């Protein structure tokens, strides 16, 4: 039988701490949250490997180290309001619930949203909502931080509007030669971003660029 508590410690010590994740709140959250509950039962024994585990509907969890570094880059305050876009089964939302004040977890797939609602039922500061991922969730805006739980090839302008002035958005920018994690910040009507580390993830539904055909 898998010792999940020991596996969590190995994940944190071997993957997260060694990647310069020093925020003790993230370390504590990753030691507390049972990642095995957020993957299919048949994959539970593999939940703490350095993988982006598939969770169904063509979706995957971010690798633990990528998620940890994105959250650290967001530099959350205890009373921050956070939107998780593409929360899938809810693992990222469960981590953020232990760091931020309020978390809105957006998912468009009915089955994944149902799993997230069950898994997060005991988190009073998390609300799971359903809707198209690329639209964000304007009903809960403005947000201090938006975390996109997967890769995007573009960031819709709706997300800028849903951030507070000075608010941050973190994600993986895919669809390019060297995919990377990005930190964006809203300043007035502008959303400026910069690459913060190399990372790759599956592109979420609704975030692929429209192909351009040359004749």
Number of C-alpha atoms within 10 A of each C-alpha: 4 9 8 17 13 12 20 21 17 15 20 23 14 14 20 23 16 11 14 12 19 14 15 12 16 22 18 14 17 24 20 15 17 19 22 19 17 25 23 14 12 9 15 17 15 17 25 24 16 16 14 19 21 15 17 14 11 10 21 23 25 24 19 23 22 25 25 27 21 23 22 18 18 19 13 19 12 12 11 17 24 29 33 27 28 31 29 31 30 31 26 27 31 27 24 27 22 20 22 21 16 21 27 23 29 28 25 18 20 13 14 21 23 17 17 26 19 12 16 22 13 10 14 10 18 23 18 20 17 17 16 15 20 21 15 26 23 14 7 15 17 20 25 23 28 26 25 26 31 29 26 24 18 16 19 14 13 13 21 26 19 23 25 18 18 13 21 26 28 27 26 30 27 23 18 8 6 10 19 21 23 19 21 22 21 21 15 11 9 13 20 13 14 12 16 15 15 13 20 20 23 20 21 21 17 14 19 15 11 8 6 6 5 4 3
